[in-house]
């Protein structure tokens, strides 16, 4: 009996989408740890429960994506397990998708936002500090006499220009 | 958006997998294997 066209199409789609999903899940989790390593300030957002949820959710997602991949392989090869595994994958993936979206929107995102707000206000001490090169004791630092040769030196702009009677 | 697309794909998958021709194909394949 010839394989129905939609079985082959869904099999190929399952293999491609699962591969892409597995790749991006791993890249996403690796990105969190890389960010913690490279930018400790931003990495502070990912601590405790936020970090646990941000790592655990993609890891559970990997299980459903592995099911998707194997069901795709089964479907392309015309094996019955591809269909039954695919049906299990579809139901569990729908369930997981809704639960993961709820956890992300009601727990992870608000907690990350709060952590990021606390982080930015404590990093600057609550108010923006002047850059290190600003000398607070030098009143003339930003008040030159306009001739472009630095702070007030007694010589104004007109002292540098030739007068009307000079050659 | 992503969730809606995923749900759409999963529902489509379930609907197509429950078509008679698909069920018949896999039943026939299982029959020849066992």
N, CA and C atoms of all chains as a GROMACS GRO file, in nm:
protein
  603
    1UNK      N    1   0.084  -0.121   0.000
    1UNK     CA    2   0.000   0.000   0.000
    1UNK      C    3   0.088   0.126   0.000
    2UNK      N    4   0.047   0.220  -0.083
    2UNK     CA    5   0.131   0.341  -0.096
    2UNK      C    6   0.112   0.435   0.023
    3UNK      N    7   0.221   0.496   0.063
    3UNK     CA    8   0.217   0.587   0.180
    3UNK      C    9   0.139   0.713   0.144
    4UNK      N   10   0.041   0.753   0.227
    4UNK     CA   11  -0.029   0.880   0.200
    4UNK      C   12   0.070   0.997   0.201
    5UNK      N   13   0.041   1.094   0.114
    5UNK     CA   14   0.135   1.205   0.096
    5UNK      C   15   0.154   1.283   0.227
    6UNK      N   16   0.042   1.304   0.300
    6UNK     CA   17   0.054   1.388   0.419
    6UNK      C   18   0.138   1.323   0.530
    7UNK      N   19   0.148   1.190   0.528
    7UNK     CA   20   0.232   1.122   0.627
    7UNK      C   21   0.378   1.157   0.602
    8UNK      N   22   0.419   1.152   0.476
    8UNK     CA   23   0.559   1.185   0.443
    8UNK      C   24   0.588   1.332   0.474
    9UNK      N   25   0.493   1.419   0.435
    9UNK     CA   26   0.514   1.564   0.456
    9UNK      C   27   0.528   1.594   0.606
   10UNK      N   28   0.435   1.535   0.686
   10UNK     CA   29   0.441   1.560   0.831
   10UNK      C   30   0.567   1.499   0.892
   11UNK      N   31   0.609   1.386   0.839
   11UNK     CA   32   0.732   1.323   0.888
   11UNK      C   33   0.852   1.413   0.866
   12UNK      N   34   0.863   1.464   0.743
   12UNK     CA   35   0.977   1.553   0.712
   12UNK      C   36   0.969   1.681   0.796
   13UNK      N   37   0.847   1.737   0.805
   13UNK     CA   38   0.830   1.860   0.885
   13UNK      C   39   0.869   1.835   1.031
   14UNK      N   40   0.827   1.720   1.086
   14UNK     CA   41   0.861   1.689   1.225
   14UNK      C   42   1.012   1.681   1.244
   15UNK      N   43   1.080   1.616   1.148
   15UNK     CA   44   1.226   1.603   1.161
   15UNK      C   45   1.292   1.741   1.156
   16UNK      N   46   1.251   1.824   1.057
   16UNK     CA   47   1.314   1.956   1.040
   16UNK      C   48   1.285   2.046   1.160
   17UNK      N   49   1.156   2.055   1.197
   17UNK     CA   50   1.118   2.146   1.306
   17UNK      C   51   1.179   2.101   1.439
   18UNK      N   52   1.184   1.968   1.462
   18UNK     CA   53   1.242   1.920   1.588
   18UNK      C   54   1.392   1.950   1.592
   19UNK      N   55   1.461   1.932   1.479
   19UNK     CA   56   1.605   1.959   1.477
   19UNK      C   57   1.632   2.106   1.506
   20UNK      N   58   1.555   2.193   1.440
   20UNK     CA   59   1.573   2.337   1.463
   20UNK      C   60   1.542   2.372   1.609
   21UNK      N   61   1.434   2.314   1.661
   21UNK     CA   62   1.394   2.340   1.800
   21UNK      C   63   1.498   2.294   1.900
   22UNK      N   64   1.553   2.175   1.877
   22UNK     CA   65   1.656   2.122   1.968
   22UNK      C   66   1.778   2.214   1.965
   23UNK      N   67   1.817   2.256   1.845
   23UNK     CA   68   1.934   2.344   1.831
   23UNK      C   69   1.913   2.474   1.909
   24UNK      N   70   1.796   2.538   1.889
   24UNK     CA   71   1.774   2.667   1.955
   24UNK      C   72   1.753   2.654   2.106
   25UNK      N   73   1.696   2.540   2.150
   25UNK     CA   74   1.684   2.518   2.296
   25UNK      C   75   1.822   2.513   2.359
   26UNK      N   76   1.913   2.438   2.295
   26UNK     CA   77   2.047   2.424   2.351
   26UNK      C   78   2.122   2.557   2.346
   27UNK      N   79   2.105   2.630   2.233
   27UNK     CA   80   2.172   2.760   2.221
   27UNK      C   81   2.119   2.858   2.326
   28UNK      N   82   1.986   2.853   2.350
   28UNK     CA   83   1.926   2.943   2.449
   28UNK      C   84   1.979   2.918   2.589
   29UNK      N   85   1.988   2.790   2.628
   29UNK     CA   86   2.038   2.758   2.762
   29UNK      C   87   2.187   2.793   2.773
   30UNK      N   88   2.262   2.761   2.666
   30UNK     CA   89   2.405   2.796   2.667
   30UNK      C   90   2.422   2.947   2.675
   31UNK      N   91   2.332   3.021   2.608
   31UNK     CA   92   2.339   3.167   2.609
   31UNK      C   93   2.323   3.226   2.748
   32UNK      N   94   2.236   3.164   2.829
   32UNK     CA   95   2.215   3.213   2.966
   32UNK      C   96   2.346   3.201   3.045
   33UNK      N   97   2.411   3.084   3.034
   33UNK     CA   98   2.534   3.064   3.111
   33UNK      C   99   2.648   3.150   3.056
   34UNK      N  100   2.647   3.168   2.922
   34UNK     CA  101   2.750   3.254   2.861
   34UNK      C  102   2.732   3.399   2.907
   35UNK      N  103   2.606   3.442   2.915
   35UNK     CA  104   2.578   3.579   2.959
   35UNK      C  105   2.620   3.598   3.105
   36UNK      N  106   2.594   3.497   3.188
   36UNK     CA  107   2.636   3.507   3.328
   36UNK      C  108   2.787   3.520   3.339
   37UNK      N  109   2.855   3.455   3.244
   37UNK     CA  110   3.002   3.454   3.246
   37UNK      C  111   3.056   3.588   3.195
   38UNK      N  112   2.999   3.637   3.084
   38UNK     CA  113   3.054   3.756   3.017
   38UNK      C  114   3.004   3.886   3.078
   39UNK      N  115   2.879   3.887   3.122
   39UNK     CA  116   2.824   4.011   3.177
   39UNK      C  117   2.760   3.982   3.313
   40UNK      N  118   2.839   3.987   3.419
   40UNK     CA  119   2.786   3.953   3.552
   40UNK      C  120   2.665   4.039   3.590
   41UNK      N  121   2.661   4.166   3.545
   41UNK     CA  122   2.547   4.252   3.579
   41UNK      C  123   2.417   4.197   3.524
   42UNK      N  124   2.419   4.160   3.393
   42UNK     CA  125   2.299   4.104   3.333
   42UNK      C  126   2.274   3.963   3.385
   43UNK      N  127   2.383   3.892   3.416
   43UNK     CA  128   2.370   3.756   3.466
   43UNK      C  129   2.302   3.749   3.601
   44UNK      N  130   2.306   3.863   3.675
   44UNK     CA  131   2.243   3.864   3.808
   44UNK      C  132   2.092   3.841   3.800
   45UNK      N  133   2.036   3.875   3.683
   45UNK     CA  134   1.892   3.852   3.664
   45UNK      C  135   1.861   3.703   3.673
   46UNK      N  136   1.955   3.621   3.622
   46UNK     CA  137   1.932   3.476   3.618
   46UNK      C  138   1.991   3.410   3.741
   47UNK      N  139   1.920   3.420   3.851
   47UNK     CA  140   1.962   3.351   3.972
   47UNK      C  141   1.840   3.283   4.034
   48UNK      N  142   1.866   3.188   4.118
   48UNK     CA  143   1.760   3.121   4.193
   48UNK      C  144   1.654   3.061   4.105
   49UNK      N  145   1.528   3.097   4.137
   49UNK     CA  146   1.415   3.034   4.070
   49UNK      C  147   1.407   3.072   3.923
   50UNK      N  148   1.448   3.197   3.890
   50UNK     CA  149   1.443   3.240   3.750
   50UNK      C  150   1.539   3.156   3.666
   51UNK      N  151   1.660   3.134   3.720
   51UNK     CA  152   1.759   3.052   3.649
   51UNK      C  153   1.707   2.909   3.636
   52UNK      N  154   1.652   2.855   3.747
   52UNK     CA  155   1.603   2.717   3.745
   52UNK      C  156   1.494   2.701   3.639
   53UNK      N  157   1.399   2.797   3.636
   53UNK     CA  158   1.290   2.786   3.539
   53UNK      C  159   1.341   2.806   3.397
   54UNK      N  160   1.438   2.900   3.379
   54UNK     CA  161   1.488   2.929   3.245
   54UNK      C  162   1.567   2.812   3.188
   55UNK      N  163   1.623   2.730   3.275
   55UNK     CA  164   1.699   2.613   3.226
   55UNK      C  165   1.608   2.490   3.220
   56UNK      N  166   1.521   2.475   3.321
   56UNK     CA  167   1.438   2.353   3.328
   56UNK      C  168   1.334   2.347   3.217
   57UNK      N  169   1.273   2.462   3.184
   57UNK     CA  170   1.168   2.459   3.082
   57UNK      C  171   1.221   2.414   2.946
   58UNK      N  172   1.332   2.472   2.896
   58UNK     CA  173   1.384   2.421   2.768
   58UNK      C  174   1.429   2.275   2.775
   59UNK      N  175   1.476   2.232   2.893
   59UNK     CA  176   1.519   2.093   2.906
   59UNK      C  177   1.400   1.997   2.896
   60UNK      N  178   1.287   2.035   2.959
   60UNK     CA  179   1.166   1.953   2.944
   60UNK      C  180   1.118   1.961   2.799
   61UNK      N  181   1.132   2.080   2.740
   61UNK     CA  182   1.095   2.096   2.599
   61UNK      C  183   1.177   2.006   2.508
   62UNK      N  184   1.302   1.979   2.547
   62UNK     CA  185   1.388   1.891   2.467
   62UNK      C  186   1.328   1.750   2.458
   63UNK      N  187   1.261   1.707   2.567
   63UNK     CA  188   1.201   1.572   2.565
   63UNK      C  189   1.090   1.566   2.459
   64UNK      N  190   1.005   1.670   2.457
   64UNK     CA  191   0.898   1.668   2.356
   64UNK      C  192   0.957   1.680   2.215
   65UNK      N  193   1.067   1.757   2.202
   65UNK     CA  194   1.126   1.771   2.068
   65UNK      C  195   1.192   1.642   2.023
   66UNK      N  196   1.248   1.567   2.120
   66UNK     CA  197   1.306   1.436   2.084
   66UNK      C  198   1.195   1.342   2.038
   67UNK      N  199   1.079   1.347   2.108
   67UNK     CA  200   0.965   1.265   2.064
   67UNK      C  201   0.923   1.304   1.924
   68UNK      N  202   0.922   1.434   1.896
   68UNK     CA  203   0.883   1.485   1.764
   68UNK      C  204   0.979   1.433   1.656
   69UNK      N  205   1.109   1.436   1.689
   69UNK     CA  206   1.211   1.392   1.594
   69UNK      C  207   1.193   1.243   1.562
   70UNK      N  208   1.178   1.161   1.668
   70UNK     CA  209   1.166   1.016   1.645
   70UNK      C  210   1.034   0.983   1.575
   71UNK      N  211   0.927   1.057   1.607
   71UNK     CA  212   0.801   1.029   1.537
   71UNK      C  213   0.816   1.064   1.389
   72UNK      N  214   0.889   1.173   1.360
   72UNK     CA  215   0.913   1.211   1.221
   72UNK      C  216   0.989   1.103   1.147
   73UNK      N  217   1.092   1.047   1.212
   73UNK     CA  218   1.172   0.940   1.149
   73UNK      C  219   1.081   0.818   1.123
   74UNK      N  220   0.997   0.786   1.224
   74UNK     CA  221   0.905   0.673   1.208
   74UNK      C  222   0.807   0.694   1.094
   75UNK      N  223   0.755   0.818   1.084
   75UNK     CA  224   0.657   0.847   0.979
   75UNK      C  225   0.720   0.836   0.840
   76UNK      N  226   0.839   0.892   0.825
   76UNK     CA  227   0.905   0.888   0.694
   76UNK      C  228   0.934   0.744   0.653
   77UNK      N  229   0.967   0.660   0.753
   77UNK     CA  230   0.996   0.519   0.722
   77UNK      C  231   0.869   0.434   0.716
   78UNK      N  232   0.753   0.499   0.741
   78UNK     CA  233   0.626   0.427   0.731
   78UNK      C  234   0.603   0.329   0.843
   79UNK      N  235   0.663   0.354   0.959
   79UNK     CA  236   0.646   0.262   1.071
   79UNK      C  237   0.535   0.310   1.164
   80UNK      N  238   0.461   0.215   1.220
   80UNK     CA  239   0.342   0.250   1.298
   80UNK      C  240   0.377   0.330   1.424
   81UNK      N  241   0.498   0.306   1.478
   81UNK     CA  242   0.533   0.379   1.601
   81UNK      C  243   0.541   0.529   1.574
   82UNK      N  244   0.571   0.567   1.450
   82UNK     CA  245   0.579   0.709   1.415
   82UNK      C  246   0.446   0.778   1.438
   83UNK      N  247   0.337   0.710   1.401
   83UNK     CA  248   0.204   0.769   1.420
   83UNK      C  249   0.167   0.774   1.567
   84UNK      N  250   0.186   0.662   1.639
   84UNK     CA  251   0.144   0.661   1.780
   84UNK      C  252   0.231   0.757   1.863
   85UNK      N  253   0.363   0.757   1.836
   85UNK     CA  254   0.451   0.850   1.909
   85UNK      C  255   0.416   0.995   1.874
   86UNK      N  256   0.381   1.016   1.747
   86UNK     CA  257   0.343   1.151   1.703
   86UNK      C  258   0.218   1.201   1.775
   87UNK      N  259   0.122   1.110   1.794
   87UNK     CA  260  -0.001   1.151   1.864
   87UNK      C  261   0.031   1.182   2.011
   88UNK      N  262   0.114   1.099   2.072
   88UNK     CA  263   0.155   1.127   2.212
   88UNK      C  264   0.229   1.260   2.217
   89UNK      N  265   0.319   1.281   2.119
   89UNK     CA  266   0.395   1.407   2.115
   89UNK      C  267   0.302   1.527   2.104
   90UNK      N  268   0.204   1.519   2.013
   90UNK     CA  269   0.116   1.634   1.989
   90UNK      C  270   0.039   1.672   2.116
   91UNK      N  271  -0.019   1.572   2.185
   91UNK     CA  272  -0.095   1.602   2.307
   91UNK      C  273  -0.004   1.655   2.418
   92UNK      N  274   0.111   1.587   2.439
   92UNK     CA  275   0.200   1.630   2.549
   92UNK      C  276   0.261   1.766   2.519
   93UNK      N  277   0.286   1.792   2.390
   93UNK     CA  278   0.348   1.918   2.352
   93UNK      C  279   0.250   2.035   2.368
   94UNK      N  280   0.122   2.009   2.339
   94UNK     CA  281   0.021   2.113   2.360
   94UNK      C  282   0.011   2.146   2.509
   95UNK      N  283   0.006   2.041   2.589
   95UNK     CA  284  -0.003   2.057   2.734
   95UNK      C  285   0.119   2.134   2.786
   96UNK      N  286   0.238   2.090   2.742
   96UNK     CA  287   0.362   2.155   2.786
   96UNK      C  288   0.367   2.301   2.741
   97UNK      N  289   0.325   2.325   2.616
   97UNK     CA  290   0.332   2.461   2.561
   97UNK      C  291   0.250   2.559   2.643
   98UNK      N  292   0.130   2.518   2.681
   98UNK     CA  293   0.042   2.606   2.758
   98UNK      C  294   0.099   2.628   2.898
   99UNK      N  295   0.146   2.519   2.961
   99UNK     CA  296   0.202   2.531   3.096
   99UNK      C  297   0.328   2.620   3.094
  100UNK      N  298   0.416   2.596   2.995
  100UNK     CA  299   0.542   2.672   2.987
  100UNK      C  300   0.515   2.820   2.962
  101UNK      N  301   0.417   2.848   2.875
  101UNK     CA  302   0.384   2.989   2.848
  101UNK      C  303   0.330   3.057   2.973
  102UNK      N  304   0.248   2.983   3.050
  102UNK     CA  305   0.193   3.040   3.173
  102UNK      C  306   0.305   3.067   3.274
  103UNK      N  307   0.396   2.971   3.291
  103UNK     CA  308   0.507   2.989   3.386
  103UNK      C  309   0.593   3.107   3.343
  104UNK      N  310   0.619   3.117   3.212
  104UNK     CA  311   0.703   3.226   3.161
  104UNK      C  312   0.638   3.362   3.184
  105UNK      N  313   0.508   3.371   3.151
  105UNK     CA  314   0.448   3.505   3.160
  105UNK      C  315   0.413   3.546   3.302
  106UNK      N  316   0.375   3.449   3.386
  106UNK     CA  317   0.330   3.488   3.521
  106UNK      C  318   0.439   3.479   3.627
  107UNK      N  319   0.548   3.409   3.593
  107UNK     CA  320   0.651   3.391   3.695
  107UNK      C  321   0.789   3.439   3.649
  108UNK      N  322   0.840   3.381   3.539
  108UNK     CA  323   0.979   3.411   3.499
  108UNK      C  324   0.996   3.556   3.456
  109UNK      N  325   0.907   3.604   3.365
  109UNK     CA  326   0.923   3.741   3.315
  109UNK      C  327   0.910   3.847   3.425
  110UNK      N  328   0.806   3.840   3.511
  110UNK     CA  329   0.800   3.942   3.619
  110UNK      C  330   0.920   3.936   3.713
  111UNK      N  331   0.964   3.813   3.746
  111UNK     CA  332   1.078   3.800   3.838
  111UNK      C  333   1.205   3.854   3.773
  112UNK      N  334   1.224   3.826   3.643
  112UNK     CA  335   1.343   3.876   3.573
  112UNK      C  336   1.339   4.028   3.563
  113UNK      N  337   1.219   4.081   3.538
  113UNK     CA  338   1.204   4.226   3.527
  113UNK      C  339   1.238   4.293   3.660
  114UNK      N  340   1.186   4.235   3.769
  114UNK     CA  341   1.211   4.292   3.901
  114UNK      C  342   1.359   4.285   3.935
  115UNK      N  343   1.420   4.170   3.905
  115UNK     CA  344   1.564   4.154   3.934
  115UNK      C  345   1.645   4.254   3.854
  116UNK      N  346   1.604   4.277   3.729
  116UNK     CA  347   1.678   4.370   3.644
  116UNK      C  348   1.663   4.513   3.693
  117UNK      N  349   1.543   4.550   3.744
  117UNK     CA  350   1.522   4.684   3.799
  117UNK      C  351   1.608   4.705   3.925
  118UNK      N  352   1.605   4.606   4.015
  118UNK     CA  353   1.686   4.616   4.138
  118UNK      C  354   1.833   4.628   4.103
  119UNK      N  355   1.870   4.550   4.002
  119UNK     CA  356   2.010   4.546   3.961
  119UNK      C  357   2.057   4.680   3.909
  120UNK      N  358   1.975   4.745   3.824
  120UNK     CA  359   2.019   4.871   3.764
  120UNK      C  360   2.021   4.983   3.867
  121UNK      N  361   1.925   4.982   3.966
  121UNK     CA  362   1.925   5.091   4.063
  121UNK      C  363   2.037   5.075   4.165
  122UNK      N  364   2.072   4.949   4.198
  122UNK     CA  365   2.179   4.931   4.296
  122UNK      C  366   2.317   4.950   4.233
  123UNK      N  367   2.328   4.923   4.102
  123UNK     CA  368   2.458   4.937   4.036
  123UNK      C  369   2.503   5.082   4.032
  124UNK      N  370   2.408   5.176   4.018
  124UNK     CA  371   2.448   5.316   4.009
  124UNK      C  372   2.427   5.388   4.141
  125UNK      N  373   2.393   5.316   4.246
  125UNK     CA  374   2.374   5.376   4.377
  125UNK      C  375   2.249   5.462   4.383
  126UNK      N  376   2.156   5.441   4.294
  126UNK     CA  377   2.030   5.512   4.299
  126UNK      C  378   2.032   5.639   4.216
  127UNK      N  379   2.149   5.694   4.188
  127UNK     CA  380   2.157   5.814   4.105
  127UNK      C  381   2.276   5.800   4.012
  128UNK      N  382   2.268   5.867   3.899
  128UNK     CA  383   2.376   5.854   3.801
  128UNK      C  384   2.503   5.924   3.853
  129UNK      N  385   2.614   5.850   3.860
  129UNK     CA  386   2.740   5.909   3.906
  129UNK      C  387   2.812   5.972   3.788
  130UNK      N  388   2.888   6.082   3.811
  130UNK     CA  389   2.961   6.142   3.699
  130UNK      C  390   3.074   6.050   3.653
  131UNK      N  391   3.114   6.061   3.527
  131UNK     CA  392   3.224   5.978   3.479
  131UNK      C  393   3.353   6.008   3.555
  132UNK      N  394   3.446   5.914   3.552
  132UNK     CA  395   3.569   5.926   3.632
  132UNK      C  396   3.656   6.043   3.589
  133UNK      N  397   3.646   6.087   3.460
  133UNK     CA  398   3.736   6.192   3.413
  133UNK      C  399   3.690   6.331   3.454
  134UNK      N  400   3.570   6.341   3.512
  134UNK     CA  401   3.522   6.473   3.554
  134UNK      C  402   3.589   6.512   3.686
  135UNK      N  403   3.654   6.630   3.688
  135UNK     CA  404   3.720   6.678   3.809
  135UNK      C  405   3.626   6.777   3.878
  136UNK      N  406   3.563   6.728   3.987
  136UNK     CA  407   3.461   6.809   4.054
  136UNK      C  408   3.520   6.932   4.119
  137UNK      N  409   3.653   6.932   4.146
  137UNK     CA  410   3.716   7.045   4.215
  137UNK      C  411   3.760   7.157   4.121
  138UNK      N  412   3.754   7.133   3.991
  138UNK     CA  413   3.800   7.234   3.896
  138UNK      C  414   3.681   7.311   3.840
  139UNK      N  415   3.658   7.434   3.888
  139UNK     CA  416   3.540   7.508   3.843
  139UNK      C  417   3.550   7.549   3.696
  140UNK      N  418   3.673   7.553   3.642
  140UNK     CA  419   3.688   7.599   3.504
  140UNK      C  420   3.692   7.487   3.402
  141UNK      N  421   3.667   7.366   3.454
  141UNK     CA  422   3.684   7.253   3.364
  141UNK      C  423   3.598   7.264   3.238
  142UNK      N  424   3.473   7.310   3.256
  142UNK     CA  425   3.384   7.322   3.142
  142UNK      C  426   3.357   7.467   3.105
  143UNK      N  427   3.442   7.560   3.154
  143UNK     CA  428   3.416   7.702   3.128
  143UNK      C  429   3.540   7.768   3.072
  144UNK      N  430   3.577   7.729   2.955
  144UNK     CA  431   3.688   7.794   2.888
  144UNK      C  432   3.648   7.935   2.848
  145UNK      N  433   3.743   8.013   2.794
  145UNK     CA  434   3.708   8.150   2.756
  145UNK      C  435   3.668   8.158   2.609
  146UNK      N  436   3.647   8.045   2.548
  146UNK     CA  437   3.591   8.046   2.414
  146UNK      C  438   3.692   8.050   2.302
  147UNK      N  439   3.824   8.058   2.338
  147UNK     CA  440   3.923   8.066   2.231
  147UNK      C  441   3.977   7.928   2.192
  148UNK      N  442   3.925   7.826   2.258
  148UNK     CA  443   3.962   7.691   2.218
  148UNK      C  444   4.097   7.646   2.268
  149UNK      N  445   4.165   7.728   2.351
  149UNK     CA  446   4.296   7.684   2.400
  149UNK      C  447   4.288   7.637   2.544
  150UNK      N  448   4.170   7.592   2.587
  150UNK     CA  449   4.157   7.535   2.720
  150UNK      C  450   4.091   7.632   2.815
  151UNK      N  451   4.113   7.611   2.946
  151UNK     CA  452   4.048   7.696   3.047
  151UNK      C  453   4.090   7.841   3.034
  152UNK      N  454   4.026   7.926   3.110
  152UNK     CA  455   4.053   8.071   3.100
  152UNK      C  456   4.202   8.100   3.122
  153UNK      N  457   4.263   8.159   3.024
  153UNK     CA  458   4.406   8.189   3.038
  153UNK      C  459   4.429   8.338   3.023
  154UNK      N  460   4.322   8.413   3.025
  154UNK     CA  461   4.338   8.558   3.012
  154UNK      C  462   4.334   8.604   2.869
  155UNK      N  463   4.360   8.514   2.777
  155UNK     CA  464   4.358   8.553   2.636
  155UNK      C  465   4.226   8.511   2.575
  156UNK      N  466   4.145   8.609   2.536
  156UNK     CA  467   4.014   8.578   2.479
  156UNK      C  468   4.026   8.548   2.330
  157UNK      N  469   3.912   8.524   2.269
  157UNK     CA  470   3.911   8.490   2.127
  157UNK      C  471   3.964   8.604   2.043
  158UNK      N  472   3.930   8.728   2.085
  158UNK     CA  473   3.972   8.845   2.006
  158UNK      C  474   4.123   8.864   2.007
  159UNK      N  475   4.192   8.814   2.114
  159UNK     CA  476   4.338   8.829   2.120
  159UNK      C  477   4.409   8.745   2.015
  160UNK      N  478   4.342   8.646   1.964
  160UNK     CA  479   4.405   8.557   1.866
  160UNK      C  480   4.377   8.599   1.723
  161UNK      N  481   4.284   8.694   1.706
  161UNK     CA  482   4.246   8.734   1.570
  161UNK      C  483   4.314   8.866   1.533
  162UNK      N  484   4.353   8.884   1.409
  162UNK     CA  485   4.411   9.013   1.369
  162UNK      C  486   4.304   9.122   1.369
  163UNK      N  487   4.343   9.243   1.417
  163UNK     CA  488   4.250   9.355   1.421
  163UNK      C  489   4.226   9.409   1.280
  164UNK      N  490   4.135   9.506   1.266
  164UNK     CA  491   4.103   9.560   1.132
  164UNK      C  492   4.220   9.637   1.069
  165UNK      N  493   4.311   9.695   1.155
  165UNK     CA  494   4.422   9.772   1.098
  165UNK      C  495   4.548   9.689   1.083
  166UNK      N  496   4.546   9.569   1.123
  166UNK     CA  497   4.667   9.485   1.111
  166UNK      C  498   4.669   9.417   0.974
  167UNK      N  499   4.785   9.390   0.919
  167UNK     CA  500   4.793   9.325   0.787
  167UNK      C  501   4.751   9.177   0.794
  168UNK      N  502   0.226   3.427   1.990
  168UNK     CA  503   0.239   3.405   1.844
  168UNK      C  504   0.301   3.268   1.818
  169UNK      N  505   0.416   3.244   1.881
  169UNK     CA  506   0.485   3.115   1.865
  169UNK      C  507   0.399   3.002   1.920
  170UNK      N  508   0.335   3.029   2.034
  170UNK     CA  509   0.249   2.927   2.096
  170UNK      C  510   0.132   2.895   2.004
  171UNK      N  511   0.073   2.998   1.944
  171UNK     CA  512  -0.042   2.977   1.855
  171UNK      C  513   0.000   2.895   1.734
  172UNK      N  514   0.119   2.925   1.679
  172UNK     CA  515   0.167   2.849   1.562
  172UNK      C  516   0.192   2.704   1.600
  173UNK      N  517   0.253   2.682   1.717
  173UNK     CA  518   0.281   2.545   1.762
  173UNK      C  519   0.151   2.469   1.782
  174UNK      N  520   0.054   2.533   1.848
  174UNK     CA  521  -0.076   2.467   1.871
  174UNK      C  522  -0.144   2.435   1.738
  175UNK      N  523  -0.135   2.528   1.644
  175UNK     CA  524  -0.195   2.506   1.512
  175UNK      C  525  -0.133   2.385   1.443
  176UNK      N  526   0.000   2.375   1.450
  176UNK     CA  527   0.068   2.263   1.386
  176UNK      C  528   0.030   2.130   1.454
  177UNK      N  529   0.026   2.132   1.588
  177UNK     CA  530  -0.005   2.009   1.661
  177UNK      C  531  -0.148   1.963   1.633
  178UNK      N  532  -0.241   2.057   1.627
  178UNK     CA  533  -0.380   2.019   1.599
  178UNK      C  534  -0.392   1.964   1.456
  179UNK      N  535  -0.324   2.032   1.361
  179UNK     CA  536  -0.325   1.983   1.223
  179UNK      C  537  -0.270   1.842   1.216
  180UNK      N  538  -0.159   1.820   1.288
  180UNK     CA  539  -0.095   1.688   1.292
  180UNK      C  540  -0.194   1.582   1.341
  181UNK      N  541  -0.262   1.614   1.453
  181UNK     CA  542  -0.357   1.518   1.510
  181UNK      C  543  -0.472   1.489   1.412
  182UNK      N  544  -0.523   1.594   1.349
  182UNK     CA  545  -0.634   1.575   1.255
  182UNK      C  546  -0.591   1.486   1.138
  183UNK      N  547  -0.472   1.515   1.082
  183UNK     CA  548  -0.427   1.437   0.966
  183UNK      C  549  -0.394   1.293   1.005
  184UNK      N  550  -0.340   1.275   1.125
  184UNK     CA  551  -0.305   1.139   1.168
  184UNK      C  552  -0.429   1.055   1.198
  185UNK      N  553  -0.541   1.122   1.217
  185UNK     CA  554  -0.664   1.047   1.246
  185UNK      C  555  -0.751   1.026   1.122
  186UNK      N  556  -0.698   1.059   1.006
  186UNK     CA  557  -0.773   1.034   0.882
  186UNK      C  558  -0.774   0.884   0.855
  187UNK      N  559  -0.881   0.839   0.794
  187UNK     CA  560  -0.898   0.695   0.771
  187UNK      C  561  -0.786   0.636   0.686
  188UNK      N  562  -0.745   0.712   0.582
  188UNK     CA  563  -0.642   0.657   0.491
  188UNK      C  564  -0.510   0.636   0.566
  189UNK      N  565  -0.480   0.727   0.660
  189UNK     CA  566  -0.356   0.715   0.737
  189UNK      C  567  -0.364   0.596   0.832
  190UNK      N  568  -0.476   0.586   0.902
  190UNK     CA  569  -0.496   0.472   0.994
  190UNK      C  570  -0.486   0.341   0.917
  191UNK      N  571  -0.549   0.338   0.802
  191UNK     CA  572  -0.552   0.217   0.720
  191UNK      C  573  -0.410   0.179   0.674
  192UNK      N  574  -0.335   0.280   0.634
  192UNK     CA  575  -0.198   0.257   0.587
  192UNK      C  576  -0.114   0.193   0.698
  193UNK      N  577  -0.121   0.250   0.818
  193UNK     CA  578  -0.036   0.197   0.927
  193UNK      C  579  -0.087   0.061   0.975
  194UNK      N  580  -0.219   0.041   0.972
  194UNK     CA  581  -0.273  -0.090   1.011
  194UNK      C  582  -0.225  -0.196   0.912
  195UNK      N  583  -0.229  -0.161   0.784
  195UNK     CA  584  -0.184  -0.256   0.681
  195UNK      C  585  -0.036  -0.286   0.697
  196UNK      N  586   0.042  -0.180   0.725
  196UNK     CA  587   0.187  -0.199   0.742
  196UNK      C  588   0.214  -0.289   0.862
  197UNK      N  589   0.141  -0.264   0.971
  197UNK     CA  590   0.161  -0.346   1.091
  197UNK      C  591   0.125  -0.489   1.063
  198UNK      N  592   0.019  -0.509   0.982
  198UNK     CA  593  -0.025  -0.644   0.949
  198UNK      C  594   0.079  -0.720   0.872
  199UNK      N  595   0.151  -0.650   0.780
  199UNK     CA  596   0.252  -0.719   0.701
  199UNK      C  597   0.377  -0.748   0.784
  200UNK      N  598   0.404  -0.660   0.885
  200UNK     CA  599   0.525  -0.678   0.965
  200UNK      C  600   0.509  -0.797   1.059
  201UNK      N  601   0.389  -0.805   1.126
  201UNK     CA  602   0.372  -0.910   1.228
  201UNK      C  603   0.322  -1.041   1.172
   0.00000   0.00000   0.00000
